[in-house]
Amino acid sequence: MKTQSLWLKNFIDIYSELGTDTLADLERVYHPEVEFTDPMHSLRGFDRLLTYFEDLYQQIISCDFVIEHAIESGTEAAVYWTMTLRHKQLNAGQPIRLEGHSHLRASEDRVIYHRDYFDLGAMLYEHLPLLGRVIRAIKNRAAK
């Protein structure tokens, strides 16, 4: 069995412990020219990424990642995760469980490309008071 590259191991270790008090540790994982994309944002550069996380974590009560599986090939990896999020303005602060995965590329032993794939509706829209009821009704109707 092949062992994980240092860059991937660092990524998994940091995300497994990520919180408001550990955001500065992200600098050990990300390349200064990182390109980051998720269903809500696309940005370039570590400073912008750190600002994004700092702003995001101001609204978060807690956020835990469990890395379920990682597949690595050379300087690329796919990381499958489950996130449990408690947000001040979503789901009355109750936990939201979300499965997703990240496509990563490394350069100079740090992540230079990070793209997250997850269901934005399951994370956000379904947990907004009015919109959530509408989306759940649509999903229920489509499932029949």
ZAMARGU-4260 file (C-alpha; in steps of 0.2 Angstrom, whole numbers, plus 5000, padded with zeros to 4 digits):
<rodrens>
0) 5000/5000/5000 | 5007/5017/4995 | 5009/5030/5008 | 5001/5047/5006 | 5012/5062/4999
5) 5017/5075/5013 | 5006/5088/5005 | 4990/5077/5005 | 4994/5071/5023 | 4996/5089/5029
10) 4979/5094/5020 | 4970/5080/5028 | 4978/5083/5045 | 4974/5101/5045 | 4956/5099/5039
15) 4952/5086/5052 | 4956/5099/5065 | 4951/5115/5056 | 4943/5128/5067 | 4943/5147/5070
20) 4959/5145/5081 | 4968/5135/5068 | 4965/5145/5052 | 4983/5151/5052 | 4988/5133/5049
25) 4981/5134/5032 | 4997/5143/5026 | 5007/5127/5028 | 4995/5118/5016 | 4991/5130/5003
30) 5003/5138/4989 | 5003/5157/4989 | 4995/5156/4972 | 4981/5144/4976 | 4966/5143/4965
35) 4950/5139/4976 | 4933/5136/4970 | 4917/5130/4978 | 4899/5132/4973 | 4898/5149/4980
40) 4915/5157/4977 | 4930/5157/4965 | 4946/5165/4971 | 4965/5166/4968 | 4979/5168/4981
45) 4982/5162/4999 | 4978/5179/5006 | 4961/5180/4998 | 4957/5162/5003 | 4962/5165/5021
50) 4951/5181/5022 | 4937/5170/5014 | 4939/5157/5028 | 4940/5171/5042 | 4924/5179/5036
55) 4915/5162/5034 | 4920/5156/5052 | 4913/5172/5060 | 4896/5165/5056 | 4900/5147/5061
60) 4896/5139/5078 | 4906/5124/5074 | 4912/5115/5058 | 4920/5097/5058 | 4927/5088/5043
65) 4928/5069/5043 | 4939/5063/5029 | 4931/5047/5023 | 4943/5043/5009 | 4957/5050/4998
70) 4963/5044/4981 | 4980/5051/4975 | 4989/5050/4959 | 5005/5060/4957 | 5002/5078/4961
75) 4983/5076/4961 | 4970/5069/4974 | 4952/5067/4976 | 4947/5068/4995 | 4929/5063/5000
80) 4923/5070/5016 | 4908/5073/5027 | 4906/5090/5035 | 4895/5093/5050 | 4891/5112/5051
85) 4882/5123/5064 | 4879/5140/5057 | 4871/5155/5066 | 4859/5158/5053 | 4855/5141/5046
90) 4844/5127/5053 | 4841/5137/5069 | 4860/5133/5073 | 4857/5115/5073 | 4869/5103/5064
95) 4869/5101/5045 | 4877/5086/5038 | 4884/5087/5021 | 4894/5075/5010 | 4906/5081/4997
100) 4923/5079/4989 | 4938/5090/4984 | 4949/5089/4969 | 4966/5095/4974 | 4982/5098/4964
105) 4999/5101/4972 | 5014/5111/4968 | 5030/5113/4978 | 5022/5101/4991 | 5007/5113/4994
110) 4990/5113/4987 | 4989/5125/4972 | 4972/5120/4966 | 4957/5116/4977 | 4939/5113/4970
115) 4925/5108/4981 | 4910/5099/4975 | 4894/5098/4986 | 4876/5101/4986 | 4873/5119/4989
120) 4855/5117/4991 | 4858/5104/5005 | 4870/5115/5014 | 4861/5132/5012 | 4845/5134/5003
125) 4836/5120/5012 | 4840/5127/5029 | 4833/5145/5026 | 4816/5148/5034 | 4805/5151/5019
130) 4815/5145/5004 | 4819/5129/5013 | 4801/5124/5014 | 4799/5127/4996 | 4814/5117/4991
135) 4809/5102/5002 | 4791/5103/4994 | 4799/5102/4977 | 4811/5088/4981 | 4796/5078/4989
140) 4785/5081/4974 | 4799/5075/4962 | 4803/5059/4972 | 4785/5053/4970
</rodrens>
